[in-house]
Amino acid sequence: MEIQRRHINASLKGFNEDENSAEFIISDATQDRHGTIIAHDKWSLSNYEKNPIVMYQHAGHYSDDPDNTIGRGEVRFEDDKLIGKVFFEPKDINEKADKIAQKVAFGTLRATSVGFMPL
């Protein structure tokens, strides 16, 4: 089964400097740029929750660079939207994660994508 990616419009909900975290709307019931619609009650998150990591540009699966894993994540549903929260790794662990967190906080990076397998 091929992994697909869901890309939605700018989805940053906010950045929390104290936690070094950001929340994003990572999916909703609107059509994405590939024409896909996934209703909130159709997501199965049990596999993700076993190892809730966040990867930059989906590179973690395809790279030997551990710094492509930029933090740990949490997911929840809110008002028919899938919300993701990333806790970025600190600079002393991962300079790439720190740079990405700074870009999110500044507003340069505002969107996410998720990989999924249709069932």
C-alpha positions in Angstrom: 0.0 0.0 0.0 1.5 3.4 -1.0 1.9 6.2 1.5 0.2 9.3 0.4 0.6 12.8 1.7 -2.1 15.3 2.6 -1.2 18.9 2.0 -3.6 21.6 3.3 -3.4 25.4 3.3 -1.5 27.4 6.0 -2.4 25.8 9.2 -0.3 27.2 12.1 -2.5 27.7 15.1 0.2 29.1 17.4 3.6 28.8 18.8 4.4 28.4 22.5 7.8 29.7 23.4 7.8 28.3 26.9 7.3 24.7 25.6 9.2 25.3 22.3 6.1 23.8 20.6 3.7 24.6 17.9 0.1 23.5 17.0 -1.1 23.0 13.5 -4.4 22.0 11.9 -3.0 19.0 10.1 -6.2 17.8 8.4 -9.8 18.8 8.1 -12.7 17.7 5.9 -11.9 20.1 3.1 -10.3 19.0 -0.2 -6.5 19.2 -0.3 -4.5 20.1 -3.3 -4.5 16.5 -4.5 -8.3 16.3 -4.4 -8.4 14.2 -1.2 -10.9 14.6 1.5 -10.5 12.7 4.8 -13.3 13.0 7.4 -12.1 13.4 10.9 -13.7 10.2 12.0 -11.9 8.2 9.4 -8.4 8.7 10.8 -6.7 5.8 12.6 -3.9 7.2 14.7 -3.0 4.1 16.8 0.1 3.3 14.8 1.4 7.0 15.0 0.7 7.1 18.7 3.1 4.1 19.2 6.0 6.3 18.1 4.8 9.9 17.8 7.7 11.6 16.1 7.7 14.6 13.8 9.9 14.6 10.7 11.0 17.5 8.6 9.8 17.2 5.0 9.0 13.5 5.6 12.8 12.9 5.4 13.0 10.7 8.5 11.8 7.6 6.7 14.3 8.0 3.9 17.4 9.3 5.5 20.2 8.2 7.8 20.3 11.7 9.3 18.7 11.5 12.8 18.3 15.3 12.8 15.5 15.0 10.3 13.4 13.9 13.3 12.8 17.3 14.8 10.6 16.5 17.8 7.9 14.5 19.4 4.2 15.0 18.5 0.7 14.8 20.0 -2.5 14.6 18.0 -6.1 15.2 18.9 -9.4 16.1 17.3 -11.0 19.5 17.8 -14.1 20.7 16.0 -13.8 18.1 13.2 -10.1 19.0 12.7 -7.0 16.9 13.3 -4.7 19.0 15.4 -1.0 18.2 15.7 1.4 19.6 18.3 5.1 19.3 17.9 7.5 19.7 20.7 10.7 20.7 19.0 14.0 19.2 20.1 16.3 21.8 21.8 19.3 23.3 20.0 21.8 21.3 22.1 20.2 18.1 20.8 19.3 19.2 17.2 20.3 22.5 15.6 18.1 21.7 12.6 15.0 21.4 14.8 15.9 24.6 16.6 16.2 26.4 13.2 12.8 25.0 12.1 11.2 26.0 15.4 12.5 29.6 14.9 11.1 29.7 11.4 7.7 28.5 12.7 7.8 31.1 15.5 8.7 33.8 13.0 5.9 32.8 10.6 8.1 31.7 7.7 6.9 28.0 8.0 3.2 27.8 8.6 1.9 24.6 7.1 2.3 20.9 7.5 1.6 17.7 5.6 0.9 14.2 6.9 1.6 10.9 5.4 -1.2 8.3 5.4 -2.2 5.0 3.9 -5.8 4.8 2.7 -7.7 1.9 4.2 
